[in-house]
Each structure stands twice: as structure tokens, then as C-alpha cells.
Amino acid sequence: MSGESSFWCSSFSRFWWWLLALLGLPLLFFLMTHFQQKPIEADLTARVSEALAAENLDWAEVDVNQRGRDVLLKGEPGSDAERDQAIALAQGVEGVNRVDYEGDMGDVAATDDPAQDTDKDASTGDETLAADADQDVAKAGDADQDVAKTEAEPVTTDTAEAKESLLPAELTMSMDGDQLVLDGKMSSQAQINALQQAATLQVGVSKVVNNLQVSDKHADADWIKGVGNMMGGLPAGSEVVVKDDTLELSGDVDSEDMRVTLSSQAGSALQGSGLQLLNALKVVVPQPDAAEAGQQQAACQESLNAAMQDKKVLFTFNKAEVDAKSHALLDNLGKIIAGCGDEMQSISILIGGHTDSVGRDAYNLELSQRRADAVSAYLQGKGIDAGMLETKGFGESKPVASNDTVAGQATNRRITFEIKQK
């Protein structure tokens, strides 16, 4: 009897154990998803709001609550164009899956990208931004297609004369530091949005200054795609002017090879655009003093790189406190920086903080900045002039190894030293 009783008790225990396990797994999955959703939504809200504020679209309220990676824009825009611009900017923020609009001007549900009106299946986040830019350009060309459709319809003499009297679209692009400035007059807000989107894909939303204006006196431009393709390769201080059927590229470069390379890249980007390239780039040879300074700068950079070879600045886990094991390394780096400062008064040292991809983007960016500041504070304590030191946290944005492995993550957690001209 005792053996039979033991058997039933054992079977009863296994039954309940498996039942609890089957119920517990879905509960565990729900809890993990629930507690990760709010940080993701908060991060998307902050980045989308920043992108809208940069374009003075303050009317737009960003709502991501309980929507995962879908964004809902609320508010009262001044026009349909402003509403469309806000939707395009929000969709261009990394990590956004879908953008919807809710307001008094009528509900408008945006697709996963405003430019993908002809492809409703493009909702996956793995599609490239380059494809999105091409579709934005296709949308901007709708005006040309509308004109083609009207060829079969009677056109009055006044209408034909009005179209013939339109001026060609005008565009001036210039690189002001790391910012791409757009000026000129286009025929519609759709074409302005296409140029804005192309520029955002090339240099980032925070580095685009859009001063373009809509003008009913200017014709549609059919060169937007070609011009958009060459935006990312413009050197600092350069300028592009599109007028009539000519694109003039001007600015200073330091060698003939660079001049030829930029001209070749621009020519390839403009194929099929109908624009003729005028290469007005000038070769400006550095003066001997500048060349010597460049050699000294390179030598100092090489010394810093050699001192950091196979070494890392260590910190207390998840904090911005320099580990005592790294004091000797920083002392040596301080001597090299001091020596470079004595030879070149016009240089500064950029101390860069970097993290792996584990954790939230915003937290990693803030931690990398605090760690860079901690290294700067240590060097100042060793007598390095604060005016020589700059700090910047890059977070996880500049990995040098794969974040898919523990070893790669360890490599990406680092401090870098870069010599710059003030």
C-alpha cells in the first residue's frame, strides 16, 4: 500500500509542476515585454520631439503611449504642407515604425514612410533609407506626371503660355561647418520635402538647415534625385548652385586629385538628371607653415596612438569613475599631451567616450559623456591646461567591433584621443 501511495503523490507533483511551468512562461514573456516598452516609447518620444522642434514644428504633440514604435502626431498645423512635413520628419527618425496624424484638418494615416504611398508592404524596419529617398523623389515628380496626363485634354492658350513663362527651379546648397544649408525656390512643398528628406538621409536631420521657399512662378524640378545623391560628399566650405540646366560646384580643395574625385562623383550622381556639371573647385596648396604644423600634429597623434596600443582606460562598472589601474596610462598620456601643447599652441585634444550597444541609447550617450569628462578632469589634475581639452560622448554610435559578442562589446567600450586644430 505504501508503494502505491508514493506513486500517486509523485504523479500529482509532476502534474502541478508542469502546469505551473506552462502558465509561468507566458507570464514571464508578458512582464519582460511590458517593462521594456515604456523606456522605448520614452526614447522615441524624445527623439521625434527634438526633430520636430529643430524645424519649428512646435504645434505637433508626440504620443507614443502604449503604441510601441508607432507614433501619433496631434495638433493643429498651419497647413497641409506643415502636417506632411511633420509626418515625414517623424518617419525619418531611426526606430519609428509608423506615423499617424490626428487633428482638426482631418485624420491622415501615414504609411511606414511618407514616400512609400505606392508600396503598402514596406512596413519592415530593415528597408534601406536609400530606397526611401528614391521614392520621395518619385513622389516629388508627380507634378510632371499630372502635366503628361493633361496632354490628351484641351489646353487653352493662356494656360500654355503661363507654363512656358515659369522660371526654372533654383537651388543653392552650401556646407557651413558640418551643416548642409538649403536655399532657393521650388514649385511645391512636395518638392521641398523631397530635398529635405534626401539631405536628412545624407547628413542627419539635426544638420540640415532648410531655407527653401515655395514659389508659383517656378516650374517643377526633375533633377531632385540626382542632386540628392551628391549631397553627402560635399566638403566643408563648398557650394552647389543649380540654375537653369547647369549645376556649378565650387569651393577650395587641397589637391588636384581631390578636385578630380569630387567632380567624378558629382558627374556620376547627376547622370540622367538633365543638368550639366560645371566644376569650379579651386586647388589651394597649404602654406609651408601649415604643412609643418600638420606633420607635428600627425607625430603627436601617432605618439598618443602608440601609448594606447593594446591598452584601455578602465572605469568602475556602469560608472564614470576612472579605475586606479588606469592611472599610470593616463599619467603617460598627460606627458605626451603636455609636450604636444608646448610645440603647437593651436591644437586641442578631443577626448571621446564610447560604449557598447547594451542598454538604452540615451543612457549610453550620457554615460560616455560622463566618462570622457572624468578623463579630462584627471588630466587637468595632472597639470594639463583645460583649454587644450575637449570632451564628447558618442555613446554606441561609433562601434569598431561587432556588438553581437562579449569580446566585441568590450572593444567598443573605450576612450579615444584625437588631436584637432582650434
C-alpha positions, -999 to 999 in steps of 0.1 A, spaced: 0 0 0 28 24 9 44 19 -25 11 27 -43 5 59 -23 40 71 -31 34 66 -68 2 87 -68 18 115 -48 47 116 -72 24 118 -103 4 145 -87 35 166 -80 48 163 -116 14 173 -130 13 205 -110 49 213 -117 44 211 -155 11 231 -152 29 260 -133 57 260 -158 34 263 -188 15 291 -171 46 309 -159 64 312 -193 37 334 -210 36 355 -178 73 359 -179 72 369 -216 44 395 -208 64 411 -179 96 413 -200 77 430 -229 57 453 -206 87 467 -187 108 473 -219 80 491 -237 80 523 -216 118 531 -220 115 525 -258 84 548 -260 101 575 -239 132 574 -261 112 576 -293 91 605 -279 122 625 -270 140 620 -304 109 627 -325 101 658 -305 137 670 -310 135 665 -347 102 684 -350 115 713 -327 145 716 -350 122 726 -378 100 749 -356 70 725 -359 60 732 -322 23 726 -329 29 689 -331 24 668 -300 41 634 -300 21 605 -285 37 570 -283 19 558 -252 11 521 -255 19 523 -292 53 505 -292 72 520 -321 42 536 -337 40 574 -334 8 595 -332 11 632 -340 -16 655 -326 -22 692 -330 -34 719 -355 -8 726 -383 -10 758 -402 -14 740 -435 -14 706 -451 22 711 -461 32 716 -424 13 684 -415 31 664 -443 65 678 -433 59 668 -396 49 633 -407 80 630 -430 104 642 -403 89 618 -377 91 589 -400 128 597 -407 137 592 -370 155 559 -365 134 532 -348 100 547 -358 78 520 -374 46 540 -384 34 576 -381 -3 586 -378 -18 620 -375 -49 631 -356 -61 667 -357 -88 692 -369 -76 691 -405 -87 655 -409 -72 622 -399 -43 612 -421 -27 578 -416 9 579 -428 25 547 -441 57 535 -426 74 561 -448 55 591 -463 73 584 -496 61 548 -499 25 555 -509 28 530 -537 40 501 -516 19 492 -485 41 462 -478 71 484 -469 65 483 -432 95 463 -421 123 482 -404 150 465 -425 145 485 -457 173 509 -466 169 547 -463 183 550 -498 152 533 -512 130 557 -492 148 587 -506 143 574 -542 105 570 -535 104 606 -521 119 618 -553 93 598 -573 66 615 -552 80 649 -559 78 642 -596 40 636 -595 35 671 -608 54 662 -640 31 631 -644 0 653 -640 12 675 -667 16 645 -690 -19 633 -683 -34 667 -694 -18 664 -728 -49 644 -740 -71 672 -728 -77 706 -744 -53 732 -731 -62 769 -735 -37 793 -750 -35 812 -717 -26 780 -698 1 770 -722 16 805 -722 16 805 -684 35 773 -682 60 785 -707 66 817 -687 75 798 -655 111 802 -643 134 772 -637 136 759 -601 165 775 -581 187 757 -555 218 767 -536 235 741 -512 264 750 -490 284 733 -463 286 755 -432 309 735 -409 290 702 -407 256 717 -416 241 715 -450 222 747 -458 195 746 -485 183 779 -501 162 786 -532 127 785 -547 108 753 -557 74 749 -573 57 730 -544 61 718 -508 63 682 -521 95 690 -539 109 709 -509 101 678 -487 119 655 -512 150 676 -510 147 678 -472 144 640 -470 174 634 -492 195 658 -472 184 642 -439 194 608 -452 229 620 -462 239 642 -432 212 636 -405 181 656 -395 199 678 -370 225 690 -396 201 703 -423 191 740 -424 161 742 -448 155 778 -461 137 767 -493 106 786 -504 75 776 -524 70 798 -555 42 796 -580 64 814 -605 89 785 -607 85 752 -626 88 717 -613 124 704 -610 132 669 -625 167 668 -611 159 663 -574 171 627 -573 204 634 -589 212 664 -567 201 644 -536 226 617 -544 255 641 -543 247 659 -510 267 635 -488 300 641 -505 303 678 -503 335 690 -485 333 718 -458 331 753 -473 319 741 -507 288 754 -525 264 740 -552 243 763 -573 216 749 -596 204 774 -622 187 767 -655 202 735 -667 236 739 -650 250 727 -616 280 746 -605 303 731 -579 326 755 -562 349 757 -531 385 751 -521 403 717 -521 439 708 -511 449 688 -542 441 682 -578 433 645 -570 406 657 -547 392 681 -573 390 653 -599 375 629 -575 347 652 -564 340 662 -600 337 625 -609 314 617 -580 292 646 -588 290 637 -625 280 601 -617 253 613 -593 238 637 -619 235 611 -647 201 613 -662 192 645 -643 194 668 -673 219 690 -655 254 699 -669 282 699 -643 304 730 -641 334 722 -619 346 754 -603 366 738 -575 399 755 -568 431 738 -556 446 757 -526 480 743 -517 487 746 -479 514 771 -469 547 756 -457 540 766 -421 507 749 -422 523 718 -437 549 717 -409 522 721 -383 503 692 -399 534 670 -396 538 679 -360 501 672 -353 504 638 -371 535 630 -350 517 638 -317 487 618 -328 510 588 -335 525 591 -301 491 590 -284 480 560 -305 512 542 -296 507 549 -259 471 535 -262 482 504 -282 466 473 -266 456 494 -236 423 508 -224 412 534 -198 392 514 -173 362 525 -152 342 512 -123 313 491 -137 285 512 -150 300 544 -136 322 573 -147 350 567 -121 385 560 -135 399 528 -122 431 531 -103 447 505 -127 445 532 -154 462 560 -136 497 551 -149 483 550 -185 467 585 -181 499 599 -165 519 588 -196 492 603 -219 493 635 -199 531 639 -205 526 633 -243 497 659 -244 518 684 -225 547 680 -249 525 685 -279 510 716 -264 544 731 -260 552 727 -297 518 736 -311 497 763 -293 468 760 -318 458 724 -311 433 708 -287 427 672 -277 392 657 -282 386 630 -256 359 608 -269 338 584 -248 323 553 -264 301 525 -251 287 492 -264 251 488 -276 238 472 -243 211 493 -227 192 524 -238 208 547 -264 201 578 -243 217 563 -212 248 551 -231 253 585 -246 251 602 -212 275 576 -196 300 580 -225 300 618 -219 305 615 -182 334 591 -187 351 615 -212 346 643 -186 362 621 -159 393 615 -180 396 653 -187 393 661 -150 420 636 -142 444 651 -168 437 686 -156 446 674 -121 480 665 -135 486 700 -148 471 698 -183 456 731 -194 418 728 -195 418 750 -227 436 721 -245 409 695 -237 375 689 -253 352 661 -244 324 644 -263 303 613 -256 294 593 -287 275 565 -269 272 535 -291 272 554 -324 308 546 -335 315 509 -329 348 494 -340 337 458 -335 305 437 -335 282 442 -306 269 407 -311 297 392 -290 311 399 -255 346 405 -269 332 429 -294 313 448 -268 344 451 -246 363 465 -276 336 491 -282 338 504 -246 367 527 -249 382 562 -246 398 579 -277 422 608 -280 421 629 -312 443 660 -319 424 689 -335 431 724 -347 413 750 -326 
